[in-house]
Amino acid sequence: MTAQPNQSYESIMQYDVVIIGAGPAGLMAAEVLGQSGRRVAVFDAMPSPARKFLRAGIGGLNLTHSEPFDAFLGRFGDRAAVLAPSLRTFGPQHLRDWAASLGVETFVGSSGRVFPTDFKAAPLLRAWLRRLGGLGVHLFTHHRWQGWDETGAHRFLTPTGEIRVTAPAAILAVGGASWPRLGSDGTWTEALNGLPLAPFRPANCGFDVEWSPHFRQRFAGAPVKAVGLEFGDRKLKGEFVITDTGIEGSAVYALSAPLRDAIENHGQAVLRLDLKPDWSTEKLAAALARPQGSRSLANHLERQAGLKGVAAGLAREGLPPASLTDAASLKAVPLVLKSPRPLAEAISTAGGLRFDAVDENLMLVSRPGIFAAGEMLDWEAPTGGYLLTACFATGHAAGQAAGRWLNKRPCR
């Protein structure tokens, strides 16, 4: 499947479905429809397809997660029920089987996350594009969707000007608003003005903290390993990184939705850090109660509790001096988060096209024959393979639904 910027647009008029967006959701919809014999054209604003997908694979493509399905579904919070049909039809195991059908084997890591055996996204994408090409799917790059004209034709801005394309059905898979340099800039909301849209908000994001100058200068860029994090009724153990502006990393991302919501509602969020999560309060208290002698407080904390470096620095940032040897305080160090990082830095977004804008088949209520899939819909999930799986699943569901809709459509 290769980009065809110079193909005659008269031939596009003969397609059954146009798909707008060449990310995982759009390409999966194209595969479903191509396999059923439909004539499919995929349009994307960027120079090449699936750029955000490839970027996600730089550190190792976390394709999905191996936990039991009910637990997996629960990661989608209050959107679990509406996403359940798509995820049951094309869930984690289906995704692994699909990758295997492309010649890409996967394995389960120690955390339950699922990766390709070579950890890379590019080989999988290349094999996928070859399959789509074999199905007759055509890809048009440098085509930015501008909405519809008064006749219902799709408007695309291209390097040579605007063109208009019609087809009986269409699938919108235009992404969210994070990582705009890769194509997900959220500008499509202008074309859907008048439909129910939830404001975009950062998800799986870092947060700003007002570090002291000394802490920032010494520890910006330092990893914080094996700490406990608590916010509200959520507790977990994990890792994060100190940044010049605050914190980011997998453990923070897992709590980003409630932290963000608390900041929106109250102006800040207080995250509690357990600096010795594997020690009971009693064990830590007994260790700290040993005589300090002539040692400095820093040496005492390091020798008796193993607290040093960035962990000791976090204790000093969050606690008054009198509490630095208090076990209960060290197991609940407050970290005041002031704001989430901007949308452009977030891994993903919450918000987008609300689910009351689509029916149970992901078709726009106000525009029969137009379907929506992927991150443009109003849902969010933590990192760990959940985001990608739901994009694939909703793309698969939209492709199937568009095929059914075309089958019911009277011949013209």
ZIHU-V36985 format. One record per backbone hydrogen bond with DSSP energy under -0.5 kcal/mol. NH is the residue of the N-H (numbers start at 1). CO is the residue of the C=O. E is the energy in kcal/mol with one decimal. If there is no record, write none. Layout:
((NH CO E) (NH CO E))
//
This chain:
((4 139 -2.4) (7 4 -1.3) (11 8 -0.9) (12 8 -0.6) (13 9 -1.1) (14 11 -1.4) (15 12 -2.2) (16 39 -1.7) (17 39 -1.9) (18 169 -1.8) (19 41 -3.0) (20 171 -2.8) (21 19 -0.7) (21 43 -3.3) (27 23 -2.8) (28 24 -2.0) (29 25 -2.1) (30 26 -2.1) (31 27 -2.1) (32 28 -2.3) (33 29 -2.2) (34 30 -2.9) (35 31 -2.6) (36 32 -0.9) (37 34 -1.5) (38 33 -2.3) (40 38 -0.6) (41 17 -1.9) (42 138 -3.5) (43 19 -3.2) (44 140 -2.4) (50 22 -1.7) (54 50 -2.1) (55 51 -2.1) (56 52 -2.3) (57 53 -0.9) (57 54 -0.5) (58 55 -1.5) (60 57 -1.2) (61 119 -2.7) (62 60 -0.7) (63 61 -1.3) (63 114 -1.6) (64 114 -1.0) (66 112 -2.8) (72 68 -2.6) (73 69 -3.2) (74 70 -1.7) (75 71 -0.7) (75 72 -1.3) (76 73 -1.9) (77 74 -1.6) (79 76 -2.2) (80 77 -1.8) (83 79 -1.9) (84 80 -1.5) (85 81 -0.5) (87 83 -2.4) (88 84 -2.4) (89 85 -1.5) (90 86 -2.3) (95 91 -2.5) (96 92 -2.0) (97 93 -2.5) (98 94 -2.5) (99 95 -2.3) (100 96 -2.3) (101 97 -1.9) (102 98 -0.8) (102 99 -1.0) (103 100 -1.9) (104 99 -2.5) (105 103 -0.7) (107 115 -2.5) (109 107 -0.6) (109 113 -3.6) (112 109 -1.9) (114 64 -2.8) (115 107 -2.3) (116 61 -0.7) (117 105 -2.5) (119 116 -1.8) (125 121 -2.4) (126 122 -2.7) (127 123 -2.2) (128 124 -2.3) (129 125 -2.8) (130 126 -2.0) (131 127 -2.0) (132 128 -2.6) (133 129 -2.4) (134 130 -2.1) (135 131 -1.2) (136 133 -1.5) (137 132 -2.3) (138 40 -2.0) (139 2 -0.9) (140 42 -3.2) (141 139 -0.5) (142 46 -1.9) (143 44 -2.8) (144 142 -0.5) (144 157 -2.5) (145 143 -0.6) (146 155 -3.4) (147 155 -0.5) (149 153 -2.2) (152 149 -1.6) (154 165 -3.4) (155 147 -3.1) (156 163 -2.8) (157 144 -2.9) (158 156 -0.6) (158 161 -1.9) (161 158 -1.9) (163 156 -2.6) (165 154 -2.6) (168 15 -0.6) (169 16 -1.7) (170 369 -2.5) (171 18 -2.1) (172 371 -3.6) (173 20 -2.9) (173 171 -0.6) (179 344 -0.5) (182 179 -2.2) (183 180 -1.9) (184 179 -0.9) (185 183 -1.5) (186 176 -1.0) (189 186 -1.6) (190 187 -1.5) (191 188 -0.9) (192 188 -1.1) (193 190 -1.1) (194 195 -0.5) (195 192 -2.5) (197 195 -0.5) (198 352 -3.4) (201 350 -2.2) (203 348 -2.5) (207 247 -2.4) (208 339 -3.3) (209 245 -2.8) (211 209 -1.7) (216 212 -2.6) (217 213 -2.5) (218 214 -2.0) (219 215 -2.9) (220 216 -1.8) (221 242 -3.4) (222 219 -2.9) (224 240 -3.5) (225 223 -0.6) (227 238 -2.1) (228 274 -2.6) (229 236 -3.1) (230 272 -2.2) (231 234 -2.5) (234 231 -2.3) (235 233 -0.5) (236 229 -2.1) (238 227 -2.4) (240 224 -2.0) (241 248 -3.6) (242 222 -2.8) (243 246 -2.9) (247 207 -2.2) (248 241 -1.7) (251 239 -2.2) (253 249 -2.7) (254 250 -1.8) (255 251 -0.6) (255 252 -1.1) (256 253 -1.2) (259 255 -2.1) (260 256 -2.9) (261 257 -2.5) (262 258 -2.2) (263 259 -2.1) (264 260 -2.2) (265 261 -1.9) (266 262 -3.0) (267 263 -2.3) (268 262 -0.5) (269 337 -1.9) (271 269 -0.7) (271 335 -2.6) (272 230 -2.6) (273 333 -2.4) (274 228 -2.6) (275 273 -0.8) (275 330 -2.2) (277 274 -0.6) (279 276 -1.7) (284 280 -2.3) (285 281 -2.6) (286 282 -2.3) (287 283 -2.0) (288 284 -2.4) (289 285 -1.4) (290 287 -1.0) (295 292 -1.7) (300 296 -2.3) (301 297 -2.7) (302 298 -2.0) (303 299 -2.8) (304 300 -2.6) (305 301 -1.6) (306 302 -1.4) (307 301 -1.9) (308 306 -0.7) (311 308 -1.2) (312 308 -0.8) (313 309 -2.2) (314 310 -2.5) (315 311 -1.8) (316 312 -2.0) (317 313 -1.9) (318 314 -2.0) (319 315 -2.1) (323 320 -2.1) (324 321 -1.4) (326 323 -1.6) (327 325 -0.7) (330 326 -2.1) (331 327 -1.1) (332 329 -1.7) (333 273 -2.8) (335 271 -2.5) (337 269 -3.4) (337 335 -0.6) (338 208 -2.8) (339 208 -0.6) (341 206 -2.6) (345 342 -1.6) (346 342 -0.8) (346 343 -1.1) (347 203 -0.6) (347 204 -1.8) (348 203 -1.9) (350 201 -2.9) (352 198 -2.3) (353 376 -2.9) (354 196 -2.2) (357 354 -1.9) (358 355 -1.1) (359 363 -2.2) (362 359 -2.1) (364 370 -3.4) (365 357 -2.7) (367 364 -0.7) (370 367 -1.9) (371 170 -2.6) (371 369 -0.5) (372 362 -2.3) (373 172 -2.1) (376 373 -0.6) (377 374 -1.5) (378 353 -2.2) (379 377 -1.8) (387 382 -0.5) (389 385 -2.0) (390 386 -2.2) (391 387 -1.8) (392 388 -2.7) (393 389 -2.8) (394 390 -2.6) (395 391 -2.0) (396 392 -2.5) (397 393 -2.5) (398 394 -2.6) (399 395 -2.4) (400 396 -2.3) (401 397 -2.6) (402 398 -2.7) (403 399 -2.0) (404 400 -2.3) (405 401 -2.4) (406 402 -2.4) (407 403 -2.0) (408 404 -1.6) (409 405 -0.9))
//
